[in-house]
């Protein structure tokens, strides 16, 4: 037996049980979404600074994903050229074989893999800190 209250917009399952059912989707905390947005933005910026300006060879860490037999050795090459607009540098990863044969991987795929790696590390760090700060006696809050 189902009774409906027209003013509240909620539905009761039975007259004997005081349990309300709502069609509204559960709300996600804006703090969690803001934290995820900050993590994605900061790791993207880290991904722009670290492999380009500080350590271009970081792309070699992605070699197991992109270099397969017979191209097993990763090499990161920077090509600098000058034109009327100034100086430009492009970075690209190549997978090189024993006899000098090569296959170009490019820059985007290793950069995306590094971005995923950086994001996973930061998310793991944030979750780890939250777990260490969590106390069973109080509800967990994002602060």
N, C-alpha and C positions, 0 to 999 in steps of 0.2 A: 504494500500500500504506500503510495507516494503522495505527500502533501506538498503544495508549492506556495510559497509566500510571494505575492506579486510585488511587494515593495522592496524586498531585499535583493532579489535576483539570485538567490541561492535555492538549492533544492535539498530536501531532507529525504533520506532513504526510507525511513519508516517512522511511525509515530512513537515507537518505543525507544528508539536510539537517537540520542542527541548528537548526531554526526552530520556535518554539513559537507556537501560536495560542491565544488566551484569549477566552472569551466575556464577560469582565468589561468593563463600559463604561469608557472612559477617565476618570480622575479629574480633576475641575476643581479648580483651586487654590482653597482657602478664602480666600486673600488677595484674589484677583480678585473673588470674590463679595462679600466684605466691602467692598472698595473700591467696587464698584457700588452696594451698599446705602447706604454713606455718601454717595456722590454723589447718589443719588436722594433721600435724606432731606434733605441739605443744600440741594439745589436746590428741594425742596418748601418748606422753611422760607424760603429766599430768595424764592420765589414768593409766600409769604404776607406777608412784610414789605415787599418792594420795591413791588409794585403797589398795596398797600393803604395803608401808612403813609408811605412815602417819595415815591413817584412814581406816582400813580394814572394819569397820562397815558401810562404805558408801554403800556397796552392799545392805544393808537393804532397801535403798531407792527404789530399784527396786522390792521389794516384791509385790506390786500390780500387776506387770506384770507377775510374775512367781508363786506366792503362791495363791492357790485357796482353797475353802472349801474341806475338813476339815482341811487342812494344812495352817493355817493362820499366824503363828508366824515365822518370819525369824530369823535365827541364822547363824552367820558367824563363822566358825570353822577353826582354823589354826592347821595343823598337821605338827609337826617338827620331823624329823627322822635323824639319823646319819648313814652314811655308809662309805665305804673306800674313797670316794671322798670328804667327809666333811658333813656339815650340810645342810639340805634342808627343806624348809617350803612350804607347799601347803595351799592355802586358798580355802574354798568351802562354798557355802551357802546352808543351809538346810531349808526347810519349815516344821515346826513341828505342829502337832495337839494337841488337849487338852489331849489326853491319851498317849502321847509320840510317836505316830506313826509319821514317817517323810518321806520326799521325798527329794532326793538330787537334787539341781538345778545345782551345779557345779560352776565354776568360769567364764568361757568364756561368757555365755549369759548375766549375770549381768554386766560384764566388757564392753561388746559391747553396752549394753543399757546405761551405764554411759558415754561411749565415745560419743554416739550420743547426750546425754544430754549436755555434756561439749561442744561439737562442736556447738550445737544449741545456747547455751548461748553466746559463743564467737562470732559466726556469728551475732547474734542479737545485741550484743554490738558494733561490727564494723559497722553494718548497721545503728544503732542508732546514733553513732558518725558521720557517713557520712551525715545522714539526718540533724543533728544539725549544721553541718558545711556548708551545702549546702545553697547557696544564689541564688535567682531567676534570678539575673542579669548576672550571669556568668555560663558557662558550668561546669558541674560536672567533676572533674578529680580525678583519684586515685593517691594520692601522699603520 
